[in-house]
Every structure is written in structure tokens, then in C-alpha cells.
């Protein structure tokens, strides 16, 4: 736990993670995968709350437990058979609004930077442009919902927003207090090792990335048809 951090920052992030999961369910209508995400979130919260990720000297790094399982699940879901089933149930009108959660995420990251828990480059004062996706998501979603934005326009936005989140995800990994740290040596990213912020790399970012990738597949298929 981080004792000196104001409670509202923690509550805002918990609310943001909950909203991410709700949007995920509404756009996919999958009770099974939503249940898995909830269980995964609870597991990560328990581990982080008990200080499991505070040991950054273990080999292999314990933080791999945060990153590897979601990556494997994303790869599995993109296999042809799984992808076909997922895209058949996807509502891109709702999934676009999911990315609105990136705005409160950026507010939280900026506060973590102020409290010296993440480096400046991970905030919107540094190299993090992902706030632009969070600001534009409800606007893009509204125009697409009202048929004032084409599928090609939504596709372009998804590609651009995906680049933003992958870029800051890379920055975050390279700034973490891990053996392969390359950035922000004087102020590594340590805040994400704690409850509830462990849910950013464990849940929120994987859901955001997966939603972009699957929406891109769906939009490409619909444009070609």
C-alpha cells in the first residue's frame, strides 16, 4: 500500500478499472470472459496488497506475472476460430466509448508523477500522448453512433489510438524498476507495483489494447464486405 497518497486518487482508479470492465462486458456480451477478468483483477489486487510485487530483485521478475498472462490471452483470442466468435458479438459503437477511461487514467498517472511514484515521461507532461485518445473517444464514439463518422474514419482513429497506448506501454516497461530498465533511472516507475494501480498494466491496458486490435479486425472485414 502507498500510505501518503490521497484516497481520492485510489478511488478514482478503482472506479476507472470497474468502468473498463463494465464497458468490456457491454461491448462483448461475454459473461465468461468478463468473469475471468474479474477473477484476474481480484488475484492481482491480493498479490499487490500483500507486497508481492515490491520485490523487484527476484529472478525471473515477479512483474512478469502481470504482463505475460494477458499477452498470451490476447494472442489466443486472435486465433482465427476465437477471433471469428469474438467479432460476431462485438459492438464497435460501444467499444469505442470504452477508451474514454483513458482520461481518468491519465489524471491518476499525473498524480502518481507528482508524488514521485512514476517518472514524468509517463504523464501527459512528458511523453504520454494517450490522454488524446481518452479525450477524443467519446466524441468519436458519438459521431460513429450517429452515423456521422465512416468506418474508415473509425479505423484510422483506432490505429492512431493504438499507437499511443503501445508507445506509453513501452515507456512504462522500460521505466520500471526491473533488470532491463532503460529510462528514468533516477525516478523509476514503482507506483504500478502497488494496489490498486497494479490493475493498470494487469487489466486496463490489456483490455484497451485488445479492444483496439479486435475493432481493427472487425472494421477491416466490414469495409471489405
Backbone torsions as a table, in degrees:
resi	resn	phi	psi	omega
1	UNK	NA	150.1	176.1
2	UNK	-104.8	110.4	-169.2
3	UNK	-78.3	-33.5	-172.4
4	UNK	-89.8	6.1	-177.7
5	UNK	-89.4	132.7	178.6
6	UNK	-56.6	143.0	-176.0
7	UNK	-61.8	-32.5	-175.3
8	UNK	-64.0	-29.5	179.6
9	UNK	-67.8	-43.5	178.7
10	UNK	-65.3	-43.4	-179.2
11	UNK	-65.9	-39.2	177.9
12	UNK	-61.6	-40.3	-178.7
13	UNK	-72.0	-38.3	176.5
14	UNK	-61.3	-43.1	177.1
15	UNK	-61.6	-42.1	-179.2
16	UNK	-63.7	-42.8	177.9
17	UNK	-64.1	-43.0	177.6
18	UNK	-60.6	-42.9	178.8
19	UNK	-63.4	-37.1	177.3
20	UNK	-60.1	-45.8	-179.0
21	UNK	-66.8	-39.0	178.3
22	UNK	-62.8	-47.2	177.7
23	UNK	-61.1	-38.5	178.4
24	UNK	-59.4	-47.3	-179.6
25	UNK	-64.5	-44.0	-177.8
26	UNK	-63.4	-32.0	-177.6
27	UNK	-89.4	-13.3	-177.7
28	UNK	-120.5	-22.0	178.9
29	UNK	55.6	35.1	180.0
30	UNK	-111.7	104.2	179.5
31	UNK	-67.7	-37.1	-176.8
32	UNK	-63.8	-51.8	-178.0
33	UNK	-69.3	-33.5	176.6
34	UNK	-64.6	-40.4	177.7
35	UNK	-62.3	-40.9	178.1
36	UNK	-62.4	-42.9	179.3
37	UNK	-62.9	-41.3	179.0
38	UNK	-63.6	-45.4	178.1
39	UNK	-62.3	-42.4	178.7
40	UNK	-61.5	-40.9	178.7
41	UNK	-63.0	-44.4	179.8
42	UNK	-62.6	-43.8	178.9
43	UNK	-59.6	-47.1	-178.6
44	UNK	-65.1	-37.3	178.0
45	UNK	-63.4	-43.3	-179.7
46	UNK	-63.0	-46.7	-179.8
47	UNK	-61.8	-46.5	-178.1
48	UNK	-67.8	-40.3	-179.4
49	UNK	-61.8	-33.9	-179.3
50	UNK	-90.4	10.4	172.7
51	UNK	79.8	16.9	-176.5
52	UNK	-59.7	-38.8	-175.6
53	UNK	-89.3	-0.3	178.5
54	UNK	-73.7	-20.6	175.5
55	UNK	-82.6	98.4	-177.1
56	UNK	-97.2	11.3	-178.9
57	UNK	-106.5	-0.8	-177.6
58	UNK	-70.4	151.8	178.1
59	UNK	-128.2	120.4	-3.7
60	UNK	-69.3	162.2	-178.7
61	UNK	-58.5	134.8	179.8
62	UNK	-63.6	-25.7	-178.6
63	UNK	-64.4	-15.9	176.4
64	UNK	-61.6	-27.6	178.4
65	UNK	-67.4	-21.7	176.8
66	UNK	-81.4	-39.5	-170.5
67	UNK	-91.5	-41.0	-170.6
68	UNK	-70.0	-49.9	-179.1
69	UNK	-56.5	-46.3	176.8
70	UNK	-61.7	-37.0	178.1
71	UNK	-62.5	-43.6	179.3
72	UNK	-65.1	-38.1	178.3
73	UNK	-66.8	-38.3	177.5
74	UNK	-63.5	-45.3	179.2
75	UNK	-61.6	-44.1	179.6
76	UNK	-61.5	-42.0	-177.3
77	UNK	-68.2	-18.5	-178.8
78	UNK	-92.5	-0.7	172.3
79	UNK	-63.7	145.3	-170.8
80	UNK	-47.9	-47.6	-176.0
81	UNK	-66.8	-44.8	-179.9
82	UNK	-67.7	-41.5	-178.1
83	UNK	-63.2	-40.2	179.6
84	UNK	-61.5	-42.0	180.0
85	UNK	-68.2	-41.0	-178.6
86	UNK	-65.5	-46.6	-176.2
87	UNK	-69.1	-24.9	178.2
88	UNK	-66.3	-27.2	-178.3
89	UNK	-102.9	-1.6	-174.7
90	UNK	-78.2	134.1	172.5
91	UNK	-111.1	99.7	-175.6
92	UNK	-66.6	-20.2	178.1
93	UNK	-66.9	-37.4	179.5
94	UNK	-83.4	-40.5	-175.7
95	UNK	-61.8	-28.5	178.0
96	UNK	-64.8	-37.8	179.5
97	UNK	-67.8	-22.2	178.1
98	UNK	-54.7	-35.4	-174.7
99	UNK	-71.3	-5.7	174.8
100	UNK	-63.6	-22.5	-179.0
101	UNK	-65.1	-15.2	-178.0
102	UNK	-71.0	-20.3	176.7
103	UNK	-68.8	-53.8	175.8
104	UNK	-63.8	-29.2	175.8
105	UNK	-59.9	-42.6	-179.2
106	UNK	-68.5	-33.5	175.2
107	UNK	-62.9	-43.8	178.8
108	UNK	-63.6	-46.0	179.7
109	UNK	-61.2	-37.6	178.3
110	UNK	-65.2	-39.5	177.2
111	UNK	-66.2	-39.2	177.2
112	UNK	-64.0	-34.5	175.4
113	UNK	-65.1	-43.5	-179.8
114	UNK	-60.3	-35.8	-179.6
115	UNK	-92.3	16.6	174.0
116	UNK	60.5	36.3	179.0
117	UNK	-106.1	-16.5	170.9
118	UNK	-140.2	155.5	-179.4
119	UNK	-73.0	160.5	-179.5
120	UNK	-58.7	-35.2	-176.5
121	UNK	-64.5	-16.5	178.4
122	UNK	-89.4	-2.9	179.0
123	UNK	-104.9	170.8	-179.9
124	UNK	-72.2	-6.4	171.5
125	UNK	-81.8	-12.9	-179.1
126	UNK	-110.6	-117.9	-174.3
127	UNK	-102.9	9.9	-175.5
128	UNK	-91.8	104.8	179.8
129	UNK	-98.6	7.5	-175.3
130	UNK	-67.6	-18.2	177.3
131	UNK	-60.5	-28.5	178.8
132	UNK	-63.6	-37.2	177.2
133	UNK	-67.0	-39.9	179.8
134	UNK	-65.9	-37.5	-180.0
135	UNK	-71.9	-42.0	-174.6
136	UNK	-83.4	-18.9	-176.0
137	UNK	-55.5	-50.0	179.5
138	UNK	-65.3	-30.4	178.5
139	UNK	-70.1	-48.4	178.4
140	UNK	-61.2	-44.6	179.8
141	UNK	-60.7	-41.3	179.9
142	UNK	-64.3	-48.2	-178.2
143	UNK	-65.1	-36.0	177.4
144	UNK	-69.6	-38.8	179.0
145	UNK	-62.8	-35.6	-179.4
146	UNK	-91.0	10.3	179.2
147	UNK	60.5	29.8	177.1
148	UNK	-101.7	1.0	175.8
149	UNK	-131.4	131.1	-178.0
150	UNK	-75.3	166.0	176.4
151	UNK	-64.7	-33.3	176.2
152	UNK	-65.2	-38.7	177.3
153	UNK	-65.0	-42.5	177.7
154	UNK	-66.2	-36.8	178.4
155	UNK	-62.5	-45.4	179.0
156	UNK	-60.4	-43.4	179.4
157	UNK	-62.6	-40.4	179.3
158	UNK	-62.6	-42.4	177.6
159	UNK	-61.5	-46.7	-177.0
160	UNK	-64.8	-45.1	-179.4
161	UNK	-67.5	-31.7	176.2
162	UNK	-65.6	-40.7	176.8
163	UNK	-60.5	-42.3	179.8
164	UNK	-59.1	-48.2	-175.5
165	UNK	-72.2	-36.0	177.3
166	UNK	-66.9	-35.2	179.7
167	UNK	-64.9	-49.7	-178.2
168	UNK	-71.6	-28.1	175.6
169	UNK	-64.1	-41.0	177.0
170	UNK	-64.7	-43.3	177.5
171	UNK	-59.2	-43.0	-179.5
172	UNK	-62.8	-42.8	-179.8
173	UNK	-65.7	-43.1	-178.8
174	UNK	-73.8	-14.8	178.2
175	UNK	-97.8	-7.6	-177.5
176	UNK	-70.8	153.5	-179.4
177	UNK	-79.3	71.3	-177.1
178	UNK	-126.7	166.1	-178.0
179	UNK	-56.8	-27.7	-177.3
180	UNK	-100.8	19.7	180.0
181	UNK	-58.9	132.4	-178.5
182	UNK	-121.2	-20.8	-174.6
183	UNK	-121.8	155.8	174.6
184	UNK	50.2	52.8	-178.9
185	UNK	-61.1	-35.9	-177.7
186	UNK	-75.4	-24.2	178.5
187	UNK	-141.4	79.8	-178.4
188	UNK	-69.0	163.9	176.5
189	UNK	-81.5	104.5	-179.6
190	UNK	-114.3	-19.0	-175.2
191	UNK	-62.1	-29.8	-176.9
192	UNK	-77.6	-3.0	175.8
193	UNK	-83.0	-8.3	-172.5
194	UNK	-109.2	158.4	172.0
195	UNK	-73.1	137.5	-0.5
196	UNK	-95.0	4.8	-169.5
197	UNK	-72.2	-12.6	173.7
198	UNK	-58.7	-23.6	-178.3
199	UNK	-71.3	-14.0	176.6
200	UNK	-66.4	-57.5	177.7
201	UNK	-74.4	-24.8	-174.9
202	UNK	-83.8	-30.9	-173.2
203	UNK	-129.2	-57.7	-171.2
204	UNK	-62.6	-51.9	-178.5
205	UNK	-63.0	-46.9	177.5
206	UNK	-59.2	-39.5	178.3
207	UNK	-65.2	-42.3	178.9
208	UNK	-62.6	-48.0	-179.6
209	UNK	-62.7	-47.2	-179.3
210	UNK	-61.3	-39.9	179.9
211	UNK	-64.6	-42.5	176.5
212	UNK	-60.1	-50.1	-175.4
213	UNK	-62.0	-45.5	-178.6
214	UNK	-69.7	-35.5	175.4
215	UNK	-65.4	-36.9	177.5
216	UNK	-63.1	-44.9	176.8
217	UNK	-59.7	-45.6	-177.1
218	UNK	-64.5	-45.1	-178.5
219	UNK	-66.0	-39.5	176.3
220	UNK	-59.6	-44.8	-179.0
221	UNK	-63.9	-41.5	-177.9
222	UNK	-70.7	-36.1	178.3
223	UNK	-66.4	-38.5	-178.9
224	UNK	-72.7	-28.0	-174.9
225	UNK	-78.0	NA	NA
